[in-house]
Amino acid sequence: MKVGFIGLGTMGASIAMNAIRGQHALVVHDINRQSAHPHLREGAIWAHSPREVAANSEVVFTSLPGPSEVKEVALGEDGILAGLSAGQAYFDLSTNSPTVMRELYAVFAEKGVSVLDAPVSGGPDGAKSGEMAIWVGGDEEVFTAHKPVLDTMSDSARYIGSIGAGSVAKLVHNLSGYIIQTALAETFTMGVKAGLEPDAIWEAVRQGALGRRRTFDTLYRNFLPARFDPPDFALALARKDVALACEVGREFEVPMKLAHTTLAELTEAMNRGWGGRDSRVAMLLQSERAGVDIQVADDRLNEILDQD
């Protein structure tokens, strides 16, 4: 397939190269032509504008810093929209705003062009090796038609839902990661100030319950199926543990914002009379505040786990 690729930065350069290695003919563009030299040596064709990329491709991909760059490349005077024709497709691989992607979807649809948001996750190493996820939102038929191209870029390209769904999934993933990062900074400083060496803490926690399993896999036992009885670990015991950690923080004068927020959350759950239920039952408080009901059938959870 003749593939257009715009944005040859840290991620895009490797993703585009994998498409070339997958035997697709590439037309490329970047604000820095030097970024395209490795691709041109492998047979890619240089285009002088996003419009020229689109006019000479069957499908176009972008990998750009953010929403403003995507809108400019997509809708600018020499943008992608000006070069595409009805029946073609445009995938944005950037971490983008779902609102922006819905706007682009509507504008491109007037011309008969399909837009899909397809953010990636795997970091620079994953982009090089192809061991990364691509989460796609948009029309499922268009996703299926272009799955062979996506499979040259990633070992896990999956359809998530309607337009914007891919971007929402990426933001859930990244926000979770940075919240966890902030929490780890807090907990490790507590441990170090209480007298442990950081390497000793790391060596220990890697072998604990959390260290031995994938972060998001912990959700399938309790939170996602909304199954909190009988408890794997009772809320009352979890609150006790967090309270003890907060005491250590106070003793050694360590700022513990997230820990105290967590303690308040667990205390509120205790006040609901949930002390004997599984500790994850406290997660229901946020669901209530957000006005959502999260409950996934066991068959669906097992189906997802079996995909690994």
C-alpha positions as a Python dict, from the first residue, in 0.01 Angstrom:
ca = {
    (1, 'M'): (0, 0, 0),
    (2, 'K'): (116, 356, -69),
    (3, 'V'): (147, 512, 277),
    (4, 'G'): (193, 879, 360),
    (5, 'F'): (374, 963, 681),
    (6, 'I'): (413, 1309, 836),
    (7, 'G'): (623, 1369, 1147),
    (8, 'L'): (957, 1190, 1171),
    (9, 'G'): (1046, 1267, 1532),
    (10, 'T'): (1151, 1028, 1806),
    (11, 'M'): (847, 803, 1763),
    (12, 'G'): (742, 876, 1406),
    (13, 'A'): (1081, 805, 1249),
    (14, 'S'): (1087, 449, 1384),
    (15, 'I'): (720, 380, 1310),
    (16, 'A'): (764, 498, 951),
    (17, 'M'): (1075, 283, 910),
    (18, 'N'): (882, -22, 1026),
    (19, 'A'): (619, 48, 761),
    (20, 'I'): (895, 54, 497),
    (21, 'R'): (1029, -277, 629),
    (22, 'G'): (672, -409, 600),
    (23, 'Q'): (702, -358, 223),
    (24, 'H'): (483, -48, 203),
    (25, 'A'): (579, 237, -30),
    (26, 'L'): (623, 551, 180),
    (27, 'V'): (581, 918, 100),
    (28, 'V'): (720, 1125, 386),
    (29, 'H'): (732, 1482, 512),
    (30, 'D'): (873, 1659, 817),
    (31, 'I'): (958, 2020, 901),
    (32, 'N'): (1320, 1901, 913),
    (33, 'R'): (1412, 1723, 590),
    (34, 'Q'): (1721, 1572, 751),
    (35, 'S'): (1492, 1358, 964),
    (36, 'A'): (1382, 1180, 648),
    (37, 'H'): (1730, 1089, 522),
    (38, 'P'): (1723, 731, 664),
    (39, 'H'): (1381, 674, 507),
    (40, 'L'): (1483, 817, 171),
    (41, 'R'): (1783, 584, 168),
    (42, 'E'): (1539, 295, 216),
    (43, 'G'): (1330, 404, -83),
    (44, 'A'): (1079, 649, 62),
    (45, 'I'): (976, 949, -148),
    (46, 'W'): (1003, 1304, -14),
    (47, 'A'): (700, 1535, -32),
    (48, 'H'): (728, 1911, 15),
    (49, 'S'): (402, 1952, 209),
    (50, 'P'): (134, 1753, 390),
    (51, 'R'): (-92, 1818, 91),
    (52, 'E'): (162, 1657, -141),
    (53, 'V'): (192, 1359, 92),
    (54, 'A'): (-183, 1309, 88),
    (55, 'A'): (-215, 1352, -288),
    (56, 'N'): (37, 1074, -346),
    (57, 'S'): (-83, 824, -84),
    (58, 'E'): (-366, 581, -26),
    (59, 'V'): (-363, 640, 350),
    (60, 'V'): (-193, 907, 562),
    (61, 'F'): (-44, 884, 912),
    (62, 'T'): (75, 1168, 1134),
    (63, 'S'): (295, 1155, 1443),
    (64, 'L'): (310, 1506, 1585),
    (65, 'P'): (368, 1681, 1921),
    (66, 'G'): (7, 1774, 1999),
    (67, 'P'): (-335, 1910, 1900),
    (68, 'S'): (-224, 2245, 1752),
    (69, 'E'): (31, 2080, 1524),
    (70, 'V'): (-219, 1817, 1415),
    (71, 'K'): (-482, 2077, 1328),
    (72, 'E'): (-232, 2283, 1129),
    (73, 'V'): (-104, 1984, 933),
    (74, 'A'): (-454, 1849, 876),
    (75, 'L'): (-643, 2168, 792),
    (76, 'G'): (-379, 2419, 682),
    (77, 'E'): (-363, 2567, 333),
    (78, 'D'): (-124, 2293, 222),
    (79, 'G'): (-268, 2043, 466),
    (80, 'I'): (-379, 1682, 444),
    (81, 'L'): (-743, 1762, 377),
    (82, 'A'): (-654, 1951, 61),
    (83, 'G'): (-475, 1648, -83),
    (84, 'L'): (-703, 1359, 6),
    (85, 'S'): (-997, 1233, -197),
    (86, 'A'): (-1322, 1063, -102),
    (87, 'G'): (-1274, 706, 18),
    (88, 'Q'): (-929, 763, 162),
    (89, 'A'): (-829, 754, 530),
    (90, 'Y'): (-618, 953, 775),
    (91, 'F'): (-480, 808, 1102),
    (92, 'D'): (-335, 1036, 1369),
    (93, 'L'): (-82, 852, 1585),
    (94, 'S'): (-20, 1153, 1813),
    (95, 'T'): (-131, 1186, 2174),
    (96, 'N'): (-416, 1422, 2097),
    (97, 'S'): (-734, 1576, 2231),
    (98, 'P'): (-1042, 1357, 2169),
    (99, 'T'): (-1238, 1678, 2108),
    (100, 'V'): (-998, 1783, 1834),
    (101, 'M'): (-1020, 1438, 1675),
    (102, 'R'): (-1400, 1455, 1670),
    (103, 'E'): (-1378, 1796, 1505),
    (104, 'L'): (-1141, 1665, 1238),
    (105, 'Y'): (-1362, 1362, 1186),
    (106, 'A'): (-1659, 1586, 1106),
    (107, 'V'): (-1464, 1818, 874),
    (108, 'F'): (-1301, 1534, 677),
    (109, 'A'): (-1633, 1345, 655),
    (110, 'E'): (-1775, 1632, 447),
    (111, 'K'): (-1521, 1534, 182),
    (112, 'G'): (-1584, 1161, 224),
    (113, 'V'): (-1252, 1100, 400),
    (114, 'S'): (-1227, 884, 713),
    (115, 'V'): (-1038, 1006, 1019),
    (116, 'L'): (-921, 773, 1296),
    (117, 'D'): (-736, 857, 1615),
    (118, 'A'): (-466, 598, 1675),
    (119, 'P'): (-230, 700, 1956),
    (120, 'V'): (62, 471, 2032),
    (121, 'S'): (218, 350, 2355),
    (122, 'G'): (553, 180, 2387),
    (123, 'G'): (812, 455, 2405),
    (124, 'P'): (1108, 499, 2169),
    (125, 'D'): (1226, 140, 2216),
    (126, 'G'): (880, 4, 2137),
    (127, 'A'): (853, 225, 1830),
    (128, 'K'): (1182, 80, 1701),
    (129, 'S'): (1100, -283, 1773),
    (130, 'G'): (730, -264, 1692),
    (131, 'E'): (649, -389, 2042),
    (132, 'M'): (393, -122, 2120),
    (133, 'A'): (20, -66, 2134),
    (134, 'I'): (-190, 133, 1888),
    (135, 'W'): (-536, 221, 2020),
    (136, 'V'): (-771, 310, 1735),
    (137, 'G'): (-1096, 507, 1744),
    (138, 'G'): (-1317, 567, 1442),
    (139, 'D'): (-1504, 356, 1188),
    (140, 'E'): (-1431, -11, 1251),
    (141, 'E'): (-1455, -104, 883),
    (142, 'V'): (-1181, 147, 798),
    (143, 'F'): (-966, 14, 1082),
    (144, 'T'): (-1007, -343, 953),
    (145, 'A'): (-921, -241, 596),
    (146, 'H'): (-595, -84, 712),
    (147, 'K'): (-504, -338, 980),
    (148, 'P'): (-229, -490, 759),
    (149, 'V'): (-50, -153, 755),
    (150, 'L'): (-94, -105, 1130),
    (151, 'D'): (44, -455, 1189),
    (152, 'T'): (375, -356, 1029),
    (153, 'M'): (404, -75, 1284),
    (154, 'S'): (285, -252, 1599),
    (155, 'D'): (235, -596, 1748),
    (156, 'S'): (-86, -480, 1917),
    (157, 'A'): (-310, -259, 1703),
    (158, 'R'): (-662, -276, 1848),
    (159, 'Y'): (-994, -115, 1771),
    (160, 'I'): (-1123, 61, 2084),
    (161, 'G'): (-1443, 235, 1973),
    (162, 'S'): (-1581, 540, 1795),
    (163, 'I'): (-1377, 848, 1705),
    (164, 'G'): (-1193, 987, 2008),
    (165, 'A'): (-1189, 651, 2189),
    (166, 'G'): (-823, 589, 2111),
    (167, 'S'): (-724, 927, 2251),
    (168, 'V'): (-928, 873, 2567),
    (169, 'A'): (-760, 534, 2621),
    (170, 'K'): (-416, 692, 2575),
    (171, 'L'): (-494, 968, 2824),
    (172, 'V'): (-621, 714, 3080),
    (173, 'H'): (-297, 522, 3037),
    (174, 'N'): (-64, 821, 3060),
    (175, 'L'): (-247, 991, 3345),
    (176, 'S'): (-241, 667, 3542),
    (177, 'G'): (131, 641, 3484),
    (178, 'Y'): (209, 992, 3602),
    (179, 'I'): (-15, 964, 3907),
    (180, 'I'): (168, 642, 3997),
    (181, 'Q'): (500, 818, 3931),
    (182, 'T'): (401, 1095, 4172),
    (183, 'A'): (295, 839, 4432),
    (184, 'L'): (623, 649, 4402),
    (185, 'A'): (820, 968, 4456),
    (186, 'E'): (623, 1024, 4776),
    (187, 'T'): (652, 671, 4909),
    (188, 'F'): (1021, 633, 4827),
    (189, 'T'): (1113, 961, 4996),
    (190, 'M'): (927, 840, 5304),
    (191, 'G'): (1126, 517, 5301),
    (192, 'V'): (1461, 691, 5251),
    (193, 'K'): (1396, 949, 5520),
    (194, 'A'): (1294, 668, 5756),
    (195, 'G'): (1640, 519, 5716),
    (196, 'L'): (1636, 280, 5419),
    (197, 'E'): (1862, 299, 5115),
    (198, 'P'): (1670, 357, 4790),
    (199, 'D'): (1817, 46, 4627),
    (200, 'A'): (1707, -164, 4924),
    (201, 'I'): (1353, -28, 4895),
    (202, 'W'): (1345, -99, 4523),
    (203, 'E'): (1485, -448, 4567),
    (204, 'A'): (1219, -522, 4828),
    (205, 'V'): (908, -380, 4661),
    (206, 'R'): (985, -546, 4328),
    (207, 'Q'): (916, -878, 4500),
    (208, 'G'): (592, -768, 4667),
    (209, 'A'): (237, -820, 4542),
    (210, 'L'): (241, -507, 4325),
    (211, 'G'): (591, -564, 4197),
    (212, 'R'): (515, -911, 4066),
    (213, 'R'): (217, -824, 3846),
    (214, 'R'): (115, -587, 3570),
    (215, 'T'): (-43, -272, 3711),
    (216, 'F'): (-370, -279, 3519),
    (217, 'D'): (-420, -653, 3562),
    (218, 'T'): (-499, -587, 3927),
    (219, 'L'): (-833, -437, 3821),
    (220, 'Y'): (-991, -757, 3693),
    (221, 'R'): (-1045, -930, 4030),
    (222, 'N'): (-1244, -661, 4211),
    (223, 'F'): (-1291, -317, 4055),
    (224, 'L'): (-1398, -406, 3701),
    (225, 'P'): (-1643, -685, 3794),
    (226, 'A'): (-1759, -480, 4098),
    (227, 'R'): (-1689, -782, 4320),
    (228, 'F'): (-1577, -680, 4666),
    (229, 'D'): (-1698, -976, 4873),
    (230, 'P'): (-1540, -1187, 5007),
    (231, 'P'): (-1233, -964, 5049),
    (232, 'D'): (-886, -1043, 4919),
    (233, 'F'): (-761, -781, 5165),
    (234, 'A'): (-1009, -605, 5390),
    (235, 'L'): (-1061, -230, 5373),
    (236, 'A'): (-1007, -197, 5750),
    (237, 'L'): (-661, -351, 5716),
    (238, 'A'): (-575, -133, 5417),
    (239, 'R'): (-674, 181, 5608),
    (240, 'K'): (-459, 68, 5900),
    (241, 'D'): (-158, 26, 5669),
    (242, 'V'): (-201, 369, 5510),
    (243, 'A'): (-247, 530, 5851),
    (244, 'L'): (77, 371, 5970),
    (245, 'A'): (260, 503, 5662),
    (246, 'C'): (123, 851, 5729),
    (247, 'E'): (252, 827, 6087),
    (248, 'V'): (601, 749, 5954),
    (249, 'G'): (573, 1049, 5722),
    (250, 'R'): (484, 1277, 6012),
    (251, 'E'): (763, 1136, 6229),
    (252, 'F'): (1027, 1211, 5966),
    (253, 'E'): (865, 1530, 5834),
    (254, 'V'): (797, 1400, 5484),
    (255, 'P'): (526, 1581, 5282),
    (256, 'M'): (264, 1313, 5204),
    (257, 'K'): (-16, 1477, 5003),
    (258, 'L'): (-123, 1168, 4812),
    (259, 'A'): (-99, 946, 5118),
    (260, 'H'): (-329, 1171, 5318),
    (261, 'T'): (-573, 1194, 5029),
    (262, 'T'): (-574, 814, 5016),
    (263, 'L'): (-625, 791, 5392),
    (264, 'A'): (-923, 1027, 5369),
    (265, 'E'): (-1071, 815, 5089),
    (266, 'L'): (-1033, 492, 5283),
    (267, 'T'): (-1177, 658, 5595),
    (268, 'E'): (-1483, 772, 5401),
    (269, 'A'): (-1530, 417, 5275),
    (270, 'M'): (-1497, 287, 5632),
    (271, 'N'): (-1768, 531, 5738),
    (272, 'R'): (-1997, 364, 5484),
    (273, 'G'): (-1965, 45, 5686),
    (274, 'W'): (-1743, -124, 5427),
    (275, 'G'): (-1457, -219, 5660),
    (276, 'G'): (-1505, -593, 5607),
    (277, 'R'): (-1523, -568, 5229),
    (278, 'D'): (-1228, -579, 4992),
    (279, 'S'): (-1008, -270, 5012),
    (280, 'R'): (-1077, -184, 4647),
    (281, 'V'): (-1436, -107, 4744),
    (282, 'A'): (-1313, 246, 4821),
    (283, 'M'): (-1284, 295, 4444),
    (284, 'L'): (-1664, 306, 4433),
    (285, 'L'): (-1653, 650, 4594),
    (286, 'Q'): (-1496, 800, 4283),
    (287, 'S'): (-1742, 617, 4058),
    (288, 'E'): (-2027, 771, 4258),
    (289, 'R'): (-1878, 1121, 4231),
    (290, 'A'): (-1828, 1083, 3858),
    (291, 'G'): (-2180, 946, 3810),
    (292, 'V'): (-2068, 627, 3637),
    (293, 'D'): (-2143, 259, 3699),
    (294, 'I'): (-1841, 38, 3626),
    (295, 'Q'): (-1918, -333, 3602),
    (296, 'V'): (-1778, -569, 3340),
    (297, 'A'): (-1899, -926, 3288),
    (298, 'D'): (-1654, -1205, 3372),
    (299, 'D'): (-1676, -1347, 3018),
    (300, 'R'): (-1559, -1015, 2873),
    (301, 'L'): (-1274, -985, 3123),
    (302, 'N'): (-1155, -1337, 3042),
    (303, 'E'): (-1178, -1262, 2671),
    (304, 'I'): (-945, -964, 2715),
    (305, 'L'): (-700, -1162, 2929),
    (306, 'D'): (-694, -1443, 2673),
    (307, 'Q'): (-572, -1199, 2406),
    (308, 'D'): (-230, -1180, 2573),
}
